Amino acid sequence: MTRHVERDLPKLVGSLTLMLPGLVIRFGIQAFWFKHKAYRAARIFRRELSRQGLDSTITQRLTDSYLEGSDPFKLLRALR
């Protein structure tokens, strides 16, 4: 059984190497889509805050803190 596993290891490494570019591209597309949705939500958030009568500087700070949590690369760094 050990010999069978040793022969499968290069196949496993090779298949992972072939899959890696596709996974990176998928992650990039998903990160871009996530960021796009976050910016749309931030525009709505900012509009609703200003509609409720908050000052523009406070609205901008709250919106920036809202967007800060939607960076997928910061989320990955936090998981390390």
Buried (B, 14 or more C-beta within 10 A) or exposed (E): EEEEEEEEEEEEEEEEEEEEEEEEEEEEEEBEEBBEEBEEBBEEBBEEBBEEEBEEEEBBEBBEEBBEEBBBEEEEEEEE
